[in-house]
Amino acid sequence: MFFLYLPFALQGLAMMFDEFYFHHRRGLARWEKVGHPLDTLTVLACYLFLFTQPYSATNMNIFIGLAVFSCLFITKDEWVHTEVCSAEENWLHAILFVLHPVCFLAASLVWKDQIDQSFLLIQSTIIFLFMIYQILYWSFNWKKIKA
């Protein structure tokens, strides 16, 4: 059972490093400020679907469609990332692209076997909060705001 949760921990650590080291170091262009929350929204849609829908063959097919869409959607920025990101950040993106479908597979097993439905709620909540952070943090120029 531990192995089902490991990809989420690895993905979370990689995402935090990407966000709080690379993004904060170089800043984000407007297209990233819009695109990254949209990436997160595609992930949230997948986890919320698993949490709110009972397992069935039809629902599994719907989830697979959502997951494939998310896996493709998150790669949309890589054409430009190669120009604005360091090699280290691009490597981290590659790691995230590998973990993305692995997390969806693990979540589908949790859902299918009804191992821990609360985990799907927790995961959805974390993703939602991260999306809200992305929207709020990158919508304001915090460096100009002085207390």
C-alpha positions as CSV (number, residue, x, y, z in Angstrom):
1,M,0.0,0.0,0.0
2,F,2.9,2.4,0.7
3,F,4.0,2.2,-2.9
4,L,0.7,3.7,-4.0
5,Y,1.4,6.8,-2.0
6,L,5.1,7.2,-2.9
7,P,4.5,8.8,-6.4
8,F,2.4,11.5,-4.8
9,A,5.1,12.4,-2.3
10,L,7.7,12.5,-5.0
11,Q,5.5,14.6,-7.3
12,G,4.7,16.9,-4.4
13,L,8.4,17.4,-3.6
14,A,9.3,18.0,-7.2
15,M,6.4,20.5,-7.7
16,M,7.4,22.4,-4.6
17,F,11.0,22.6,-5.8
18,D,9.9,23.7,-9.2
19,E,7.6,26.3,-7.8
20,F,9.5,27.7,-4.9
21,Y,13.0,27.4,-6.3
22,F,12.9,27.7,-10.1
23,H,9.7,29.8,-10.6
24,H,10.6,32.2,-7.8
25,R,14.2,32.5,-8.9
26,R,13.4,33.4,-12.6
27,G,9.8,34.8,-12.2
28,L,7.0,33.8,-14.6
29,A,5.9,35.3,-17.8
30,R,2.2,36.1,-18.3
31,W,1.6,32.9,-20.3
32,E,2.9,30.8,-17.4
33,K,0.9,32.8,-14.8
34,V,-2.2,31.7,-16.7
35,G,-1.1,28.3,-18.0
36,H,0.2,26.8,-14.7
37,P,-3.2,27.1,-12.8
38,L,-4.8,25.6,-15.9
39,D,-2.4,22.7,-15.7
40,T,-3.4,22.3,-12.0
41,L,-7.0,22.5,-12.9
42,T,-6.7,19.5,-15.3
43,V,-5.2,17.5,-12.4
44,L,-7.9,18.6,-10.0
45,A,-10.6,17.5,-12.4
46,C,-9.1,14.0,-12.5
47,Y,-8.9,13.6,-8.7
48,L,-12.3,15.2,-8.1
49,F,-13.8,12.8,-10.6
50,L,-12.3,9.8,-8.8
51,F,-13.6,11.2,-5.4
52,T,-17.1,11.9,-6.6
53,Q,-17.8,9.0,-8.9
54,P,-18.2,5.3,-8.1
55,Y,-16.0,2.9,-9.8
56,S,-17.4,1.4,-13.0
57,A,-16.0,0.4,-16.4
58,T,-17.6,3.5,-17.9
59,N,-16.3,5.8,-15.3
60,M,-12.8,4.3,-15.6
61,N,-12.9,5.1,-19.3
62,I,-13.9,8.7,-18.5
63,F,-11.1,8.9,-16.0
64,I,-8.6,7.6,-18.5
65,G,-9.8,10.3,-21.0
66,L,-9.4,13.0,-18.3
67,A,-5.9,11.7,-17.3
68,V,-4.7,11.5,-20.9
69,F,-5.9,15.0,-21.6
70,S,-4.1,16.2,-18.4
71,C,-0.9,14.4,-19.4
72,L,-0.9,16.0,-22.8
73,F,-2.1,19.5,-21.6
74,I,0.7,19.9,-19.1
75,T,3.3,19.6,-21.9
76,K,1.9,22.7,-23.8
77,D,4.5,25.1,-22.5
78,E,7.6,23.0,-23.2
79,W,8.3,24.7,-26.5
80,V,8.9,27.9,-24.7
81,H,10.3,26.4,-21.5
82,T,13.3,25.3,-23.5
83,E,14.1,28.9,-24.1
84,V,13.4,30.4,-20.7
85,C,14.3,27.6,-18.3
86,S,17.7,26.3,-17.2
87,A,18.7,22.7,-18.1
88,E,18.1,21.8,-14.4
89,E,14.5,23.1,-14.5
90,N,13.8,21.3,-17.8
91,W,15.2,18.1,-16.2
92,L,12.8,18.6,-13.3
93,H,9.9,19.0,-15.7
94,A,10.9,15.7,-17.3
95,I,10.7,14.0,-13.9
96,L,7.3,15.6,-13.3
97,F,6.1,14.4,-16.7
98,V,7.1,10.8,-15.7
99,L,5.4,11.1,-12.3
100,H,2.2,12.6,-13.7
101,P,0.7,9.4,-15.2
102,V,2.2,7.3,-12.5
103,C,0.2,9.3,-9.9
104,F,-3.0,8.9,-12.0
105,L,-2.4,5.1,-12.2
106,A,-1.9,5.0,-8.4
107,A,-5.0,7.1,-7.8
108,S,-7.1,4.9,-10.1
109,L,-6.0,1.8,-8.1
110,V,-6.9,3.5,-4.8
111,W,-10.3,4.3,-6.4
112,K,-10.9,1.0,-8.0
113,D,-10.0,-1.1,-5.0
114,Q,-11.6,1.4,-2.6
115,I,-8.5,1.4,-0.5
116,D,-8.7,4.9,1.0
117,Q,-11.3,7.3,-0.4
118,S,-10.2,10.0,2.1
119,F,-6.9,10.0,0.3
120,L,-8.6,11.2,-2.9
121,L,-10.3,14.0,-1.0
122,I,-7.0,15.0,0.7
123,Q,-5.2,15.0,-2.7
124,S,-8.0,17.0,-4.3
125,T,-7.9,19.5,-1.5
126,I,-4.1,19.9,-1.7
127,I,-4.3,20.4,-5.5
128,F,-7.1,22.9,-5.1
129,L,-5.2,24.9,-2.5
130,F,-2.1,24.9,-4.7
131,M,-4.1,26.2,-7.6
132,I,-5.5,29.0,-5.5
133,Y,-2.0,29.8,-4.4
134,Q,-0.8,29.9,-8.0
135,I,-3.6,32.2,-9.0
136,L,-3.2,34.6,-6.1
137,Y,0.6,34.7,-5.8
138,W,1.3,35.2,-9.5
139,S,-1.6,37.6,-10.0
140,F,0.0,40.3,-7.8
141,N,3.5,41.7,-7.9
142,W,4.3,41.0,-4.3
143,K,7.8,42.4,-4.5
144,K,6.3,45.9,-4.9
145,I,4.0,45.5,-1.9
146,K,5.7,46.7,1.3
147,A,4.2,46.1,4.8
